[in-house]
Amino acid sequence: MRIAILALPLLIALASPVLHAAPEAKSDKPLHKFLPDGENKNLSAAYQWLDIAQEATARDVDRSAPRPTVISRTLAIWATAMYDAWAAYDEKAVGSRLGDKLRRPKSEHTPENKQKAIAYACYHTLNYVYPADKEWLAGEMKRMGFDAALVSEDPARPEGVGYLAAKAVIEYRRKDGANQHGDEPGCDGVPYSDYTGYKPVNPPDKIIDVDRWQPITFTMPDGTKVTPGFLTPQWGKVKPFVMEKADQFRPGPPPLSTKDEATLRKETDAVLAYNNSLTNEQKAIVEFMRDGPRSTGQSGHWLRFAQDVSRRDKHDLDKDVKLYFVVANVALDAFISCWETKRHYDSSRPWTLIHHYYKGKKIKGWAGPDGGLKEMLGEEWHPYSPLSFITPPFPGYTSGHATVSGACAKVLELWTGSDEFGFIERRRHCELTEKNAGEMVTLDLKTWTNTANMAALSRAMGGYHIPVDNDVGLKVGRELAVWSFPKYQEFFNGTAKVRP
């Protein structure tokens, strides 16, 4: 059985997942390492540009901390511009912004022109979303055989096609609701900051409403305290890619203490039971799905899985461009859908629920970085997570991991025509959460369904979500993927319309 690239020790340089705070440790290792000489000759240019996009994303995480919603957008911008540039050299495919306006004569549909066009599309979009890495990206362009200083708007030249494709996508996303430039009315001027006026009902030190989200204070490695706010509460206002509107797949409400307390208590107890009985394999699953490669979020994680398909199925450039375009944009739409739900219901997480229901009562839970279990009061309970990342800073229902994993797994199943995945992940359990990493554990990723289920369950096992957050998230993600997949086929067969 082959091992996924992201599972190889040389290819993993994990940073502690800290949101809105400096990462606990910054790695100087690259996210990717090209295969040994002679083994990467069949990897497409799109595959290699995805490696570059992932590394640029990881560098941004090192600077700004993981922001999964933001990452989904940056990677979707990259993948869309790459696809739009490639489409100019296909007989039927149309681009997302310019339709068939960039179409070149069939005599120009050469591998060389495709590679050059996508290189310039990738370079210009990555410069836009990651401006701090302009020098590094220029070096990557040179390594890939292209001149970063060359800027052309000539649609008869592949570098011009790449630039024009990137320009159109950038212009469309410039005011898409994400607030990348921090210039939306009502914001504080910080890129990607909230402009909708969200205010939490609960303060960090008091539970006013157990059904609503509560900010949590983290303790950083240097002892400082930080209390992250709701990460991008405006994300439900971001323009979807193929979804008709952000609330298109909004599910019904979660269980509430005021309407279904028995169910909510049962959900809370399930998390507590996981927390005090984690096996080594379960700890490895929590860490694998929590962090992924260098904290590049669920978008980055599932694009790595897409690369596994590229190698397994021996993809050429055309297939890779289309596959990454689909996976990246399905992830973007899944995040938009999920965040609209999170903002609408503003629901609590296990941290608040367990502290509320078990305050003053003796329970057993994870003992902390030294490992093991201990008896404690309910208000002392802690998820299986570092002190610097107790719980993601946004409401629980629905789970982003579950929604995005359900969507990406289903679209990969639809793309490949099979539920079979067939890769494994090998890692030391506890390496990100406890002081002493444990023995190697093998996680079997047999099917797309199993892998998405693993991602969802990991969130309850880790103590981040009650099970219903994950179960409903999976369902929504899969529904979104099934509805969306035919829309992507319209891009490939030339019938898609440019979205206003």
C-alpha positions as CSV (number, residue, x, y, z in Angstrom):
1,M,0.0,0.0,0.0
2,R,1.3,3.4,-1.0
3,I,1.8,6.1,1.6
4,A,0.4,9.6,0.9
5,I,3.1,12.2,0.4
6,L,1.8,14.2,3.3
7,A,2.5,11.2,5.6
8,L,6.2,11.0,4.9
9,P,8.3,12.5,7.7
10,L,10.4,14.5,5.2
11,L,7.3,16.3,3.9
12,I,5.8,17.3,7.2
13,A,6.9,20.4,9.1
14,L,4.1,20.9,11.5
15,A,3.5,24.2,13.3
16,S,1.3,24.3,16.4
17,P,-2.3,25.4,15.5
18,V,-2.8,28.8,17.2
19,L,-5.5,31.1,15.9
20,H,-5.0,34.9,16.1
21,A,-1.7,34.4,17.9
22,A,1.9,33.6,17.1
23,P,2.4,29.9,16.3
24,E,4.0,28.0,19.2
25,A,6.9,26.9,17.0
26,K,8.0,28.0,13.5
27,S,9.6,25.4,11.3
28,D,12.3,26.2,8.8
29,K,11.6,23.1,6.8
30,P,9.6,23.4,3.6
31,L,6.1,22.0,3.5
32,H,7.0,20.0,0.4
33,K,10.0,18.2,-0.9
34,F,10.1,17.1,-4.5
35,L,10.5,13.3,-5.0
36,P,14.0,11.9,-5.5
37,D,15.6,12.4,-8.9
38,G,13.7,10.4,-11.5
39,E,10.6,10.0,-9.5
40,N,9.0,13.4,-10.1
41,K,9.3,13.4,-13.9
42,N,5.6,12.6,-14.3
43,L,4.2,15.1,-11.9
44,S,2.4,17.8,-13.7
45,A,3.1,21.5,-13.6
46,A,-0.2,22.0,-11.8
47,Y,0.9,19.5,-9.1
48,Q,4.1,21.4,-8.6
49,W,2.3,24.7,-8.5
50,L,0.1,23.3,-5.8
51,D,3.2,22.4,-3.8
52,I,4.2,26.1,-4.2
53,A,0.8,27.4,-3.2
54,Q,0.7,25.1,-0.2
55,E,4.2,26.3,0.9
56,A,3.1,30.0,0.4
57,T,0.0,29.2,2.6
58,A,2.2,27.6,5.3
59,R,4.4,30.7,5.3
60,D,1.4,32.9,5.8
61,V,0.3,30.7,8.7
62,D,3.7,31.1,10.3
63,R,3.1,34.9,10.1
64,S,-0.6,35.2,10.8
65,A,-1.6,31.9,12.4
66,P,-4.0,29.4,10.9
67,R,-7.2,31.0,9.4
68,P,-9.0,28.2,7.7
69,T,-11.7,30.4,6.1
70,V,-9.1,32.8,4.6
71,I,-7.0,29.9,3.4
72,S,-9.9,28.4,1.6
73,R,-10.3,31.6,-0.4
74,T,-6.6,32.1,-1.2
75,L,-6.3,28.6,-2.5
76,A,-9.5,28.9,-4.5
77,I,-8.3,32.1,-6.1
78,W,-5.1,30.4,-7.1
79,A,-6.8,27.3,-8.4
80,T,-9.4,29.3,-10.3
81,A,-6.9,31.5,-12.1
82,M,-4.8,28.5,-13.0
83,Y,-7.9,26.8,-14.4
84,D,-9.1,29.9,-16.3
85,A,-5.6,30.3,-17.9
86,W,-5.6,26.6,-18.9
87,A,-9.1,26.7,-20.3
88,A,-7.8,29.1,-23.1
89,Y,-5.9,26.1,-24.5
90,D,-8.8,23.6,-24.4
91,E,-11.3,23.0,-27.1
92,K,-14.4,23.2,-25.0
93,A,-13.7,24.5,-21.4
94,V,-14.6,28.0,-20.5
95,G,-13.1,30.2,-17.8
96,S,-15.0,31.3,-14.7
97,R,-14.6,35.1,-15.4
98,L,-13.9,35.6,-19.1
99,G,-15.8,32.6,-20.5
100,D,-14.2,31.7,-23.9
101,K,-12.8,35.2,-24.5
102,L,-9.2,34.0,-24.0
103,R,-9.6,30.9,-26.3
104,R,-6.6,30.4,-28.4
105,P,-6.5,28.6,-31.8
106,K,-6.1,24.8,-31.6
107,S,-2.7,25.0,-33.1
108,E,-1.5,26.7,-29.9
109,H,-2.9,24.1,-27.6
110,T,0.5,22.8,-26.7
111,P,1.8,21.5,-23.3
112,E,4.4,24.4,-23.4
113,N,1.8,27.1,-23.8
114,K,-0.4,25.6,-21.1
115,Q,2.5,25.4,-18.6
116,K,3.5,28.9,-19.3
117,A,0.0,30.3,-19.0
118,I,-0.7,28.6,-15.7
119,A,2.7,29.6,-14.3
120,Y,1.9,33.3,-14.8
121,A,-1.7,32.9,-13.5
122,C,-0.4,31.1,-10.4
123,Y,2.4,33.7,-9.9
124,H,0.2,36.7,-10.1
125,T,-2.6,35.4,-7.9
126,L,-0.2,34.1,-5.3
127,N,1.4,37.5,-5.2
128,Y,-2.0,39.0,-4.7
129,V,-3.1,36.8,-1.8
130,Y,0.4,36.5,-0.2
131,P,2.2,39.8,-0.9
132,A,4.7,39.2,1.8
133,D,6.2,36.4,-0.2
134,K,6.8,38.2,-3.4
135,E,10.6,37.6,-3.4
136,W,10.2,34.0,-2.6
137,L,7.5,33.5,-5.3
138,A,9.8,35.2,-7.8
139,G,12.4,32.6,-6.9
140,E,10.0,29.8,-7.4
141,M,9.1,31.2,-10.8
142,K,12.7,31.2,-11.8
143,R,13.1,27.6,-10.5
144,M,10.1,26.6,-12.7
145,G,11.8,28.2,-15.7
146,F,9.9,31.5,-16.0
147,D,10.7,35.2,-15.7
148,A,8.7,36.8,-12.8
149,A,9.5,40.3,-14.1
150,L,7.7,39.6,-17.4
151,V,4.2,41.2,-17.4
152,S,2.2,40.9,-20.5
153,E,-1.5,41.7,-21.3
154,D,-1.2,40.3,-24.8
155,P,-3.8,37.5,-25.1
156,A,-1.9,36.0,-28.0
157,R,1.0,35.1,-25.7
158,P,0.6,32.5,-22.9
159,E,2.1,34.8,-20.3
160,G,-0.5,37.3,-21.3
161,V,-3.3,34.7,-21.0
162,G,-2.0,33.9,-17.5
163,Y,-1.9,37.5,-16.5
164,L,-5.3,38.3,-17.9
165,A,-6.9,35.2,-16.2
166,A,-5.4,36.2,-12.9
167,K,-6.4,39.8,-13.2
168,A,-10.0,38.9,-13.9
169,V,-10.2,36.6,-10.9
170,I,-8.5,39.1,-8.6
171,E,-10.8,41.9,-9.7
172,Y,-13.8,39.7,-9.0
173,R,-12.6,38.7,-5.6
174,R,-11.4,42.2,-4.7
175,K,-14.7,43.1,-3.1
176,D,-16.2,39.7,-2.5
177,G,-17.1,40.2,1.1
178,A,-14.0,38.7,2.6
179,N,-12.5,42.1,3.4
180,Q,-9.0,41.1,2.3
181,H,-7.9,44.7,2.2
182,G,-9.5,45.8,5.4
183,D,-11.5,48.6,3.7
184,E,-15.1,47.5,4.2
185,P,-17.2,50.1,6.0
186,G,-17.5,49.2,9.7
187,C,-14.2,47.3,10.0
188,D,-11.1,48.3,12.0
189,G,-8.8,48.5,8.9
190,V,-7.2,45.1,9.5
191,P,-7.3,42.7,6.6
192,Y,-10.1,40.1,6.8
193,S,-11.5,41.8,9.9
194,D,-15.2,41.8,10.8
195,Y,-17.4,44.6,9.5
196,T,-20.7,43.2,10.6
197,G,-20.6,44.2,14.3
198,Y,-20.6,40.7,15.8
199,K,-20.5,40.7,19.6
200,P,-20.4,37.5,21.7
201,V,-23.2,37.0,24.3
202,N,-20.8,35.3,26.8
203,P,-17.6,36.8,28.1
204,P,-14.6,34.5,28.5
205,D,-15.0,34.3,32.3
206,K,-18.8,33.9,32.6
207,I,-21.5,31.8,31.1
208,I,-24.6,33.9,30.5
209,D,-26.2,31.7,27.9
210,V,-25.0,28.1,27.7
211,D,-26.5,27.8,24.2
212,R,-24.3,30.6,22.7
213,W,-20.7,30.8,21.8
214,Q,-18.1,31.8,24.4
215,P,-14.6,33.2,23.7
216,I,-11.8,31.3,25.4
217,T,-8.5,32.7,26.8
218,F,-5.4,30.9,25.6
219,T,-2.1,30.7,27.4
220,M,0.8,31.1,25.0
221,P,4.2,29.4,25.4
222,D,5.7,32.6,26.8
223,G,3.0,32.8,29.4
224,T,1.0,35.6,27.8
225,K,-2.8,35.4,27.6
226,V,-4.8,36.0,24.4
227,T,-8.5,35.8,23.9
228,P,-9.3,35.4,20.2
229,G,-12.6,36.7,18.9
230,F,-14.8,35.0,16.4
231,L,-12.6,34.4,13.3
232,T,-14.1,36.0,10.2
233,P,-17.8,36.2,11.4
234,Q,-18.5,38.0,8.1
235,W,-17.7,34.8,6.0
236,G,-21.3,34.1,5.2
237,K,-21.2,37.3,3.1
238,V,-18.4,36.1,0.9
239,K,-19.5,35.4,-2.7
240,P,-19.8,31.7,-3.2
241,F,-18.3,30.0,-6.3
242,V,-21.2,27.9,-7.6
243,M,-23.6,27.9,-4.6
244,E,-26.5,30.2,-5.2
245,K,-26.4,31.8,-1.8
246,A,-24.7,31.3,1.5
247,D,-27.7,29.9,3.4
248,Q,-28.6,27.5,0.6
249,F,-27.7,24.4,2.7
250,R,-28.3,25.8,6.1
251,P,-29.5,23.0,8.4
252,G,-32.1,23.1,11.1
253,P,-31.0,24.2,14.6
254,P,-28.8,22.3,17.0
255,P,-30.1,20.9,20.3
256,L,-30.6,23.7,22.9
257,S,-30.8,23.7,26.7
258,T,-34.1,25.5,26.4
259,K,-35.8,23.0,24.0
260,D,-34.0,19.7,24.1
261,E,-31.8,19.6,27.2
262,A,-31.7,15.8,27.4
263,T,-30.2,15.5,23.9
264,L,-27.7,18.3,24.6
265,R,-26.6,16.6,27.9
266,K,-26.2,13.3,26.0
267,E,-24.1,15.1,23.3
268,T,-22.0,16.7,26.1
269,D,-21.5,13.4,27.9
270,A,-20.3,11.8,24.6
271,V,-17.5,14.3,24.4
272,L,-16.5,13.8,28.0
273,A,-16.4,10.0,27.4
274,Y,-14.1,10.4,24.5
275,N,-11.9,12.7,26.4
276,N,-11.2,10.3,29.2
277,S,-10.7,7.2,27.2
278,L,-8.6,8.2,24.1
279,T,-6.5,5.5,22.6
280,N,-3.2,6.1,21.0
281,E,-4.8,5.7,17.6
282,Q,-7.5,8.2,18.5
283,K,-4.9,10.7,19.7
284,A,-3.1,10.4,16.4
285,I,-6.4,10.9,14.5
286,V,-7.2,14.1,16.5
287,E,-3.7,15.5,15.7
288,F,-3.7,14.5,12.1
289,M,-7.0,16.0,11.3
290,R,-6.5,19.0,13.6
291,D,-3.4,20.3,12.0
292,G,-2.8,18.7,8.6
293,P,0.3,19.7,6.8
294,R,1.6,22.9,8.4
295,S,-1.8,24.0,9.5
296,T,-3.0,24.8,6.0
297,G,-6.6,24.1,7.0
298,Q,-9.0,21.7,5.5
299,S,-8.6,23.2,2.0
300,G,-4.9,22.5,2.1
301,H,-5.4,19.1,3.6
302,W,-7.9,17.9,1.0
303,L,-5.8,19.4,-1.8
304,R,-3.0,17.2,-0.6
305,F,-5.4,14.2,-0.8
306,A,-6.2,15.3,-4.3
307,Q,-2.4,15.2,-5.1
308,D,-2.5,11.6,-3.8
309,V,-5.1,10.9,-6.5
310,S,-2.8,12.6,-9.1
311,R,0.0,10.3,-8.3
312,R,-2.1,7.2,-7.9
313,D,-4.0,7.7,-11.1
314,K,-1.1,9.1,-13.1
315,H,-2.8,12.4,-14.0
316,D,-1.6,14.7,-16.8
317,L,-1.7,18.5,-16.6
318,D,-5.3,18.7,-17.8
319,K,-6.7,16.4,-15.2
320,D,-4.8,18.0,-12.4
321,V,-5.8,21.5,-13.3
322,K,-9.5,20.5,-13.3
323,L,-9.3,18.4,-10.2
324,Y,-7.6,21.1,-8.1
325,F,-10.1,23.7,-9.4
326,V,-13.0,21.6,-8.3
327,V,-11.6,20.6,-4.8
328,A,-10.5,24.1,-4.0
329,N,-13.8,25.8,-4.9
330,V,-15.9,23.1,-3.2
331,A,-13.9,23.7,-0.1
332,L,-14.5,27.5,-0.4
333,D,-18.2,27.1,-0.8
334,A,-18.3,24.6,2.1
335,F,-16.6,27.1,4.3
336,I,-19.0,29.9,3.3
337,S,-22.0,27.6,3.9
338,C,-20.6,26.5,7.3
339,W,-19.8,29.9,8.5
340,E,-23.2,31.3,7.6
341,T,-24.6,28.5,9.8
342,K,-22.2,29.2,12.6
343,R,-23.1,32.9,12.6
344,H,-26.8,32.2,12.4
345,Y,-27.0,29.8,15.4
346,D,-23.9,31.2,17.3
347,S,-23.8,27.9,19.2
348,S,-21.6,26.8,22.1
349,R,-18.8,24.3,22.2
350,P,-17.9,21.5,24.7
351,W,-15.7,23.8,26.7
352,T,-18.7,25.8,27.7
353,L,-21.2,22.9,28.0
354,I,-19.0,20.7,30.2
355,H,-18.0,23.7,32.4
356,H,-21.7,24.5,32.8
357,Y,-23.1,21.1,33.3
358,Y,-20.4,19.8,35.6
359,K,-19.4,22.8,37.5
360,G,-18.5,21.8,41.1
361,K,-18.7,18.1,40.2
362,K,-15.9,15.6,40.1
363,I,-15.1,14.2,36.6
364,K,-12.2,12.4,35.0
365,G,-10.4,14.0,32.0
366,W,-7.2,14.4,30.1
367,A,-4.4,15.5,32.6
368,G,-2.6,17.8,30.2
369,P,0.7,17.9,28.4
370,D,2.3,15.4,30.7
371,G,-0.3,12.9,29.5
372,G,-2.6,10.5,31.3
373,L,-5.9,11.1,33.1
374,K,-6.8,12.8,36.4
375,E,-9.8,13.6,38.5
376,M,-10.9,17.2,38.3
377,L,-13.8,19.6,38.8
378,G,-16.0,20.1,35.7
379,E,-14.9,23.7,35.4
380,E,-11.3,22.5,35.1
381,W,-12.0,20.3,32.1
382,H,-9.8,20.8,29.0
383,P,-10.0,19.3,25.5
384,Y,-7.2,17.2,24.1
385,S,-5.4,20.2,22.8
386,P,-2.5,22.5,23.7
387,L,-3.0,25.4,26.2
388,S,-2.2,27.7,23.2
389,F,-5.1,26.3,21.2
390,I,-7.9,25.2,23.5
391,T,-10.7,25.3,21.0
392,P,-11.1,27.1,17.6
393,P,-12.4,30.6,18.1
394,F,-15.8,30.5,16.5
395,P,-19.2,28.8,17.2
396,G,-19.5,25.1,17.1
397,Y,-22.5,24.2,14.9
398,T,-21.7,23.0,12.3
399,S,-18.2,21.7,12.3
400,G,-15.9,23.2,9.6
401,H,-13.8,20.1,9.5
402,A,-16.8,17.9,9.0
403,T,-18.5,20.1,6.4
404,V,-15.5,20.7,4.3
405,S,-14.3,17.1,4.6
406,G,-17.7,15.8,3.7
407,A,-17.8,18.1,0.7
408,C,-14.3,17.4,-0.6
409,A,-14.5,13.6,0.0
410,K,-17.7,13.4,-1.9
411,V,-16.5,15.4,-4.8
412,L,-13.3,13.3,-4.9
413,E,-15.5,10.2,-5.0
414,L,-17.6,11.7,-7.8
415,W,-14.5,12.7,-9.7
416,T,-12.7,9.4,-9.5
417,G,-15.9,7.3,-9.9
418,S,-15.1,5.3,-6.8
419,D,-15.1,5.6,-3.0
420,E,-11.7,4.0,-2.8
421,F,-8.8,6.1,-1.5
422,G,-6.2,3.5,-0.4
423,F,-3.6,5.5,1.4
424,I,-2.2,5.4,4.9
425,E,-0.9,8.1,7.3
426,R,1.9,7.2,9.7
427,R,2.7,9.5,12.6
428,R,3.7,9.5,16.3
429,H,0.7,9.9,18.5
430,C,0.8,12.8,21.0
431,E,3.5,14.7,19.1
432,L,1.6,17.9,18.9
433,T,-0.2,17.8,22.2
434,E,1.9,16.1,24.9
435,K,5.5,16.6,25.9
436,N,6.6,13.2,24.8
437,A,5.6,11.8,21.4
438,G,4.5,8.3,21.5
439,E,5.0,5.3,19.2
440,M,4.2,5.3,15.5
441,V,0.6,4.8,14.7
442,T,-0.8,3.8,11.2
443,L,-4.1,5.4,10.1
444,D,-5.8,3.6,7.3
445,L,-7.5,5.9,4.8
446,K,-9.3,3.2,2.8
447,T,-12.1,5.2,1.4
448,W,-13.2,8.8,0.9
449,T,-16.2,8.2,3.1
450,N,-14.0,6.7,5.9
451,T,-11.5,9.6,5.7
452,A,-14.3,12.2,5.9
453,N,-15.9,10.3,8.8
454,M,-12.5,10.2,10.5
455,A,-12.1,13.9,10.2
456,A,-15.5,14.6,11.6
457,L,-15.2,12.1,14.5
458,S,-11.8,13.6,15.4
459,R,-13.5,16.8,16.4
460,A,-15.6,15.1,19.0
461,M,-12.7,13.0,20.2
462,G,-10.5,16.1,20.6
463,G,-13.2,17.9,22.6
464,Y,-13.9,20.6,20.0
465,H,-17.4,19.7,19.0
466,I,-20.4,17.8,20.2
467,P,-21.2,14.9,17.8
468,V,-24.2,16.6,16.2
469,D,-21.9,19.4,15.0
470,N,-20.0,16.8,13.0
471,D,-22.9,14.6,11.9
472,V,-24.8,17.5,10.4
473,G,-21.7,19.0,9.0
474,L,-20.9,15.8,7.1
475,K,-24.4,15.6,5.7
476,V,-24.4,19.3,4.6
477,G,-21.0,18.9,3.0
478,R,-22.0,15.9,1.0
479,E,-25.3,17.5,-0.1
480,L,-23.4,20.5,-1.3
481,A,-20.9,18.4,-3.3
482,V,-23.6,16.3,-5.0
483,W,-25.5,19.5,-6.0
484,S,-22.3,21.3,-7.1
485,F,-20.5,18.6,-9.1
486,P,-22.6,19.0,-12.3
487,K,-21.9,22.7,-12.2
488,Y,-18.2,22.1,-12.6
489,Q,-18.9,19.8,-15.5
490,E,-20.5,22.8,-17.2
491,F,-17.2,24.6,-17.0
492,F,-15.4,21.7,-18.7
493,N,-18.0,21.1,-21.4
494,G,-18.3,24.8,-22.2
495,T,-21.9,25.5,-21.1
496,A,-21.2,27.4,-17.8
497,K,-22.2,31.1,-17.7
498,V,-20.0,33.8,-16.1
499,R,-21.3,34.6,-12.7
500,P,-22.0,38.3,-12.1
